[in-house]
Structure formats: structure tokens, C-alpha cells
Amino acid sequence: MKSSFKIKKPNSSEPTLIYFQSFFKDEGKSFIYSTGQRIHPQDWDLKYKRPIKNPSKIESGITLRNLKKTLEAHVNLLDRLSVQYEMIDEKLTIDIVRLAFDKEFKKSSTKTNGFFKVYDIFLDQKINDPTDKGNSPSTIKRYQYNKNLLLDFEKFIGKPIRFSAFNQTVYQSFLRFSIEQKKHSANTLSRNVGLLKTFLFWAEKNKYTYNDEFKNFENVKRFPTEEIAFNINQIKEIKSFDLSNNIRLEKVRDLFLLGCATGFRYGNYSKLKKTDIINDFICVTDVKDSSKSLKVPMNEISRSILEKYDYSLPSISNQKFNKYVKELFQILGFNENAKKSMRYGKHVHTSIVPLYMRVNSHTARRSFITIMKNKGVPDKVIMGYTGHKSIQNFNLYYKPSENDSVKYMNDVFG
């Protein structure tokens, strides 16, 4: 890897900074790094890109010998990194080199702290690694969301997140922030903690941190939460509600019902098109796992909605949908209070919110599974529709209501 030096202002009448530079062919751009050293342009050899033999105006206090030593240190560090990464058969990137140079020459950025610099390298690797089949677009979005979540957490605690200080106290604060400030469910929190630990393991493996206290962090277990699901009668009432005076929420309602009628994730059911209908079956590739092919028969609800929009559904992002669907269910009258309890470690957080605030795009999927199970459809058949592979995860979606519980008891005992 060829490297050289250049000065910042070749035509200056004052001493100017010396930059180290090296071209990275794979990335198609140069790594340029300030050495922190200054020299007068008249003492710089533009042809050979180095100080002349007897410079007259090196920055005060620096000898020619020490200047050359500093410049050589930059070349030697890049050479060592090149050999190191070649030995382990991994790609050496500009971001990795920059971090190594910052560490070696004791520089710190005033714009972004090291924790998030490393996260960006991690994210870039996830996006550009074709060998990692687990990096679907939806997974990448979750990693990006987790970065934003950590940035919000940093603002909340009022001090930078540091690898060296990421201990049990910080971890518990992060859990409390996610639950009490962000209102995350247990399953959302469990997923985000998993993503965070994946990043921390990667950072330790790649020598960005030597703090391994995160290995002792208690996992947030997924458990049957108090999330809601609607029964078939409620679905019919939602479908018959007149929203002709609010076209925006009518579109949201129709998309929600389509989710209730297919059991798909929002990313699958919100983007259905005519070519996805084959022999009266809805056939799609799962957005979360491209190795899964989902196939569910058309029914009265799914058919009527698809035909209503001539198989060209309204385009609404998941984020906006989750916002609008709460507004929809408030208008539909789902205003009763709902209790939500969250346990993390020894802490229990309880909150009371209106029921409509608990509705989201996943409620449709949960409702589909609950309705099918209440009708006695075998789990294996439903899992074939939804794409679930684990019966444990599948059962988390089943939410029998109190009325259902009473009905089953009366069916057995009278």
C-alpha cells in the first residue's frame, strides 16, 4: 500500500500542516491524516514529498530528526496494519486505519466519540459483508435504530458513552431509559439488548475494547406480555366502521385488516401486489428472512381489500403506520385503560395507558394467530401461514381474552 506526505498550504508564507496520505484502491479514495507537524513550504520538497535536508523554519521546538521520526511512525503504523490484516485475511478499511491512527497518536474527535465511530464501522461491515446471510435489510434497519437509541440514551444521561465505562450501572440505566422513557415492550427491549451485545462482542473481538463486563449483563427474557389482540367480531366491527370522511385513516384501517387476514408482518402485507396472487393464494418472500416463502389462501377480507385498491395498496411507512393506527383506534373508541408491567432485573415498571396506544402493526399479526387458534386451527397450519419456525415464539402471539377463557370453561363444564 503506497503512502506519502503532502503539505496543507503549499503557497503559504507561514508554516503549514503536514498530512499523511495513502490511496485505498478497494474504496476508491484516499486516507488523509494530519500528522500535527508543521513546516514552512520553502523547506518542503514537493517532488519527493518530504522535508529538505537543511530546513530553516520547522515549527519551533521540533528538530529535523524528530520530525522525520514522527513522519516515519505514520508510515510504519500503516505498514503494520497492512501486514496484520493480510495475515488474518481481513479487509483493511480507511475507518479501521483512522481509528488505529487516533489511538496511536492520541487524537480524539470533538464531533463524535469513539463508541459511535466504532459503531459506524460495525454497521458498514454489516451492510457490505455479502457472506453474512443474517444481514437482511430489516436487520440492518434495526442496527441503525439501535445506534439512534444509544445516541438518545447518551443525551439522556448527559455524558458520552464510553467502552471503558460500559458497566452494570450504565446497562441498568439503559434498560430503565428504554422502558420508562421509550416505552419499549419486553420483546422490543430483548431484541435491542441482543443487538447491543452483538455489537459489543464484535468490538471486543476486533480489539476496539478490552472491557468485557458486558458478558455478565443479564439478558432481558422474552415473555408473554400484555400485548393485545382482537377477535373476529371486533375485526368485523372495525371493517364496517364508516371512515368515508377520513380517507387517510380509512387506508390505515384497510392495511391493518389485511394484516389480520394474512398473518404477515407489515413489511410483507403492506406491499402486496397482483403478481403475488397465484391460484388464489397470496405468495411472498418473507422480508425478514429471504429463505422463507410464505403462502396463505385468499379470504373474504383480503380479497375485498386488494380489489378495493386494484391490487395497488396505499404506501405508508411502518413508522407512520404505527403512529396513524393509534389515531385510528382512538376514533374507533378503544379508549379504556390498559395496564402494562415490565420486569428487568429486580425492577418492575407499571404504567396505565389507553388501549389504543397499545395497537401497532404487529397487533394485526397477533390477532390473526389468536383468531385462528380460537377456531381450532392446528398450530402447524398457522405457522405455515406466518412463517414461524419456533413453537415457543409462535405461542407468544396467542392472546386469549377473558371472554375466550370464560367460553372455553363453559364449553367444558357447562
Beta strands, then each sheet from edge to edge (+ up, - down):
strand 1: 3-7
strand 2: 16-24
strand 3: 29-39
strand 4: 44-45
strand 5: 50-51
strand 6: 277-278
strand 7: 281-285
strand 8: 293-297
strand 9: 337-344
strand 10: 347-354
sheet 1: 1+ 2- 3+
sheet 2: 4+ 5-
sheet 3: 6+ 7- 8+
sheet 4: 9+ 10-
end
